[in-house]
Amino acid sequence: MAADIVAWTGRAVESVMRLVELPLNGLERLMGRKRMPYLFLAPNLILFGIFTFLPIAISIGYAFTGGTELFVTDRPFVGLDNFRQLLNCQDYTQPGTCQESLFWIAIWNTLWFVGFNVTATLLVALTTALILNRAMAGRGFFRAMFFYPVLLSPVVIGLIWKWFLDRNGLLNAFLQMLGVPPEIFLLEVGWSRFFVVVVSVWCHMGFYTLILLAGLQAIPKDLYEAAAIDAASPRRMLFRITLPLLAPNLLVVLILLMIRSVQVFDEAWVLTNGGGPGTANSFIVQFIYQVAFGGDLRLFGLASAASVLMGGVLLVLTLIQLRLGQKMEQ
């Protein structure tokens, strides 16, 4: 009975494939064999264009318009006025001297966050990958545990850590048990900035650990065995074998980390109640969101100009890093 079911299923699948083969053969004769791959790529390219390239083009178009109307056809063309408004500063290191002071506060906050977050996440992810690459009991369990936060929603992560750091939260309860007075972590500039970085590292390092772990497993074991025969120390193996061969993966992680850090928004917004205290944790994406959707005046043109500037900077940084990566491989 089971053999008959398998045979019937095989014949049914074969019949369906023959029906599909007929129009494909006709298209191949019409388009040619070399053009057939584009036919299969077309659905994905169309969706990618609709949801990626079209929004980029619309955003660039909005950047050259003014007013508060939603549709581009109802908005007046203002040329480069939005960009001039954002870049109009007497001293770029002093946001108070700029026409859009909040924009430059957000830029300097973002640069601060990128520097600390990229460095901390890269070091933690590399250390974790090196540990998980060793033979140890429960290695599969620990790999899953480190990756688990990546699967959580950033909003959920922000809410969990906000409850943990609250005045009546778990961390203060633990400190009180040790006789330490409670702290209002999220209402102090230093502590709030520190924990924004900590939360970002905690919830994203698993993804970058996975990339580095894949690179570590691709390194031939023979190299380490030969180095051990030559009595090379673990430190020497790390800097002469592991890190040089892991450089392509490190470059990928660095690029992804910088892009993700510049675009920080979700968990920081929830954790700090919209960038507080004050503007201490106000980042560039938050500025774009508030200008476009958070205020009484929805200045889509100004927000689009800020997003175009941010996208341009990210593109330049990515190209520079890719160029450096090509030089490293030569």
C-alpha positions in Angstrom: 0.0 0.0 0.0 2.7 2.4 0.9 4.7 1.6 -2.2 1.6 2.3 -4.3 1.1 5.7 -2.6 4.8 6.6 -3.3 4.5 5.6 -6.9 1.3 7.5 -7.4 2.8 10.6 -5.8 5.9 10.3 -8.0 3.7 10.1 -11.2 1.6 13.1 -10.0 4.7 15.2 -9.4 6.2 14.2 -12.8 2.9 15.2 -14.5 2.9 18.6 -12.8 6.6 19.3 -13.8 5.8 18.4 -17.4 3.0 20.9 -17.4 5.4 23.6 -16.0 8.1 22.6 -18.5 6.0 23.3 -21.6 5.6 27.1 -21.1 9.2 27.4 -19.8 10.5 25.7 -23.0 8.5 28.1 -25.1 9.9 31.1 -23.1 13.4 29.7 -23.5 13.1 29.6 -27.2 11.6 33.1 -27.2 14.1 34.7 -24.9 17.2 32.6 -25.3 19.0 30.5 -22.6 21.2 33.3 -21.4 18.2 35.6 -20.6 16.3 32.9 -18.7 17.9 33.7 -15.3 16.4 37.2 -15.4 12.9 35.7 -15.7 13.4 33.9 -12.3 15.0 36.9 -10.7 12.3 39.3 -12.0 9.7 38.7 -9.1 12.3 39.3 -6.4 13.8 42.4 -8.3 10.3 43.9 -8.6 9.5 43.5 -4.9 12.9 44.8 -4.0 12.4 47.8 -6.2 9.0 48.5 -4.8 9.9 48.3 -1.2 13.5 49.5 -1.3 14.4 51.7 -4.3 11.0 53.3 -4.7 11.0 54.6 -1.0 14.5 55.9 -1.5 13.5 57.8 -4.6 10.4 59.2 -2.8 12.5 60.3 0.2 15.0 62.1 -2.1 12.1 63.8 -3.8 10.6 64.9 -0.5 14.0 66.3 0.5 13.6 69.1 -2.2 10.1 70.1 -1.2 8.6 72.1 1.6 5.3 72.6 3.4 3.3 70.1 5.5 1.2 68.5 2.8 1.5 64.7 2.4 1.5 64.2 -1.3 4.5 65.3 -3.4 2.3 67.0 -6.0 0.8 69.3 -3.3 4.3 70.3 -2.0 6.2 73.3 -3.3 9.7 72.8 -4.6 12.3 74.5 -2.4 15.5 73.2 -3.9 18.3 72.8 -1.3 16.7 74.9 1.4 16.1 71.9 3.7 19.8 70.9 3.4 20.9 74.5 4.1 18.7 74.6 7.2 20.2 71.4 8.6 23.8 72.4 7.8 23.5 76.1 8.8 25.9 76.3 11.8 28.5 78.8 13.2 30.3 76.0 15.0 29.5 72.4 14.3 30.9 71.3 17.6 28.5 73.6 19.4 24.9 72.5 18.5 23.5 75.6 20.1 25.0 77.7 17.3 23.1 75.8 14.6 19.8 76.6 13.1 18.6 73.0 13.8 20.3 72.4 17.1 18.4 69.2 17.8 19.8 67.7 14.5 23.4 68.3 15.6 22.8 67.1 19.1 21.4 63.9 17.6 24.5 63.7 15.3 27.0 64.0 18.2 25.0 61.6 20.3 24.9 59.1 17.4 28.7 59.4 16.9 29.2 58.8 20.6 27.0 55.8 20.5 28.6 54.4 17.3 32.1 54.6 18.8 31.2 52.8 22.0 28.7 50.4 20.7 30.8 49.2 17.7 33.9 48.7 19.9 32.0 47.0 22.7 29.9 44.7 20.5 32.9 43.7 18.3 35.0 42.8 21.4 32.2 40.9 23.1 31.2 39.1 20.0 34.8 38.1 19.1 35.4 36.9 22.7 32.2 34.9 22.7 32.9 33.3 19.3 36.4 32.3 20.4 35.0 30.7 23.6 32.1 28.9 21.8 34.5 27.6 19.1 36.3 25.5 21.7 35.3 22.0 22.6 33.2 22.3 25.7 30.2 20.7 27.4 26.8 22.2 26.4 28.3 24.2 23.5 25.2 23.9 21.4 23.1 25.1 24.4 25.3 28.2 25.0 25.3 29.0 21.3 21.5 29.0 21.3 21.3 31.1 24.5 23.6 33.8 23.1 21.6 34.0 19.9 18.2 34.0 21.6 18.0 37.8 22.3 18.4 38.4 18.5 15.0 36.8 18.0 13.2 39.2 20.4 11.5 42.3 19.3 13.6 45.5 20.1 10.5 47.0 21.8 10.1 44.0 24.1 13.8 44.2 24.9 13.5 47.9 25.8 10.5 47.2 28.0 12.3 44.3 29.8 15.4 46.3 30.5 13.3 49.3 31.5 11.6 47.2 34.1 15.0 45.8 35.2 16.5 49.3 35.6 13.5 51.0 37.2 13.8 52.6 40.6 11.7 49.7 42.0 13.2 47.3 39.5 15.2 44.1 40.0 18.6 45.7 39.9 17.8 48.2 42.6 16.3 45.4 44.7 19.6 43.5 44.4 21.6 46.7 45.3 19.4 47.3 48.4 20.1 43.7 49.5 23.8 44.7 49.5 23.1 47.9 51.4 23.5 50.2 48.4 21.0 53.0 48.0 18.8 52.7 44.9 19.8 54.6 41.8 17.5 56.2 39.2 19.6 54.8 36.3 17.5 56.0 33.4 17.2 59.6 34.7 20.9 60.2 35.0 22.9 61.1 31.8 25.9 58.9 32.5 24.0 55.8 33.6 21.4 56.1 30.9 24.0 56.3 28.1 25.9 53.4 29.6 22.8 51.1 29.7 21.7 52.1 26.2 25.1 50.7 25.0 24.8 47.6 27.3 21.3 46.8 26.0 22.3 47.2 22.4 25.3 44.9 22.9 23.2 42.4 24.7 20.5 42.1 22.1 22.6 42.2 19.0 25.9 40.5 19.8 24.5 37.0 19.2 24.1 37.7 15.5 27.6 39.0 15.1 28.9 36.1 17.2 27.3 33.7 14.7 29.1 35.4 11.8 32.5 35.2 13.5 31.9 31.7 14.7 31.3 30.6 11.1 34.6 32.3 10.1 36.5 30.5 12.9 35.1 27.1 11.9 36.3 27.7 8.4 40.0 28.1 9.5 41.8 24.8 8.8 42.8 22.9 12.0 46.1 21.9 10.4 47.4 25.5 10.9 46.9 25.3 14.6 48.5 21.8 14.8 51.5 23.0 12.9 51.8 26.0 15.2 51.5 23.8 18.2 54.4 21.6 16.9 56.5 24.8 16.6 55.6 25.6 20.3 53.6 28.7 19.4 51.8 30.3 22.3 48.0 30.7 22.2 48.5 34.5 22.0 50.7 34.1 19.0 48.2 31.8 17.3 45.5 34.3 17.9 47.4 37.2 16.3 49.2 35.3 13.6 46.6 32.8 12.5 43.1 33.5 13.9 42.7 37.2 13.4 44.3 37.5 10.0 42.2 34.6 8.6 39.1 36.0 10.3 39.6 39.5 8.8 36.9 39.2 6.1 34.3 38.2 8.7 35.5 41.0 11.0 35.1 43.5 8.1 31.5 42.3 7.5 30.7 42.5 11.2 32.2 46.0 11.3 30.2 47.3 8.4 26.9 45.8 9.7 27.6 47.1 13.2 28.2 50.6 11.9 25.0 50.6 9.8 23.0 49.2 12.7 24.5 51.6 15.2 23.8 54.7 13.1 20.2 53.5 12.8 19.6 52.9 16.5 16.1 53.7 17.5 13.7 51.1 18.8 15.2 49.8 22.1 16.8 53.2 22.9 13.5 55.0 22.3 11.6 52.6 24.6 14.3 52.4 27.2 14.9 56.1 27.6 11.3 57.3 27.2 12.0 59.0 23.8 15.7 59.9 24.2 15.9 61.2 27.8 16.9 62.5 30.1 16.5 65.6 28.1 18.3 65.0 24.8 21.1 62.8 26.2 20.0 59.8 24.1 18.5 61.5 21.2 19.8 59.9 18.0 19.6 60.8 14.3 16.7 58.4 13.5 14.8 59.7 16.4 15.2 63.3 15.1 13.9 62.1 11.7 10.9 60.4 13.3 10.0 63.4 15.5 10.3 65.9 12.7 8.3 63.9 10.3 5.6 62.4 12.7 6.1 63.5 16.3 5.3 67.2 16.2 2.3 69.3 15.4 4.1 70.4 12.1 5.0 67.3 10.1 8.0 68.6 8.1 8.5 65.6 5.8 10.9 67.6 3.6 13.3 68.4 6.5 13.1 64.8 7.8 13.8 63.4 4.3 16.8 65.7 3.9 18.2 64.4 7.2 17.6 60.8 6.1 19.3 61.5 2.7 22.4 62.9 4.5 22.5 59.9 6.9 22.2 57.5 3.9 25.0 59.3 2.1 27.3 59.1 5.0 26.6 55.4 5.5 27.2 54.7 1.8 30.6 56.5 1.9 31.6 54.7 5.0 30.6 51.3 3.5 32.5 52.0 0.3 35.6 53.0 2.3 35.5 49.8 4.4 34.9 47.6 1.3 37.9 49.2 -0.4 40.0 48.5 2.7 38.8 45.0 2.7 39.8 44.5 -1.0 43.3 45.8 -0.1 43.5 43.4 2.8 42.7 40.5 0.5 45.4 41.4 -2.1 
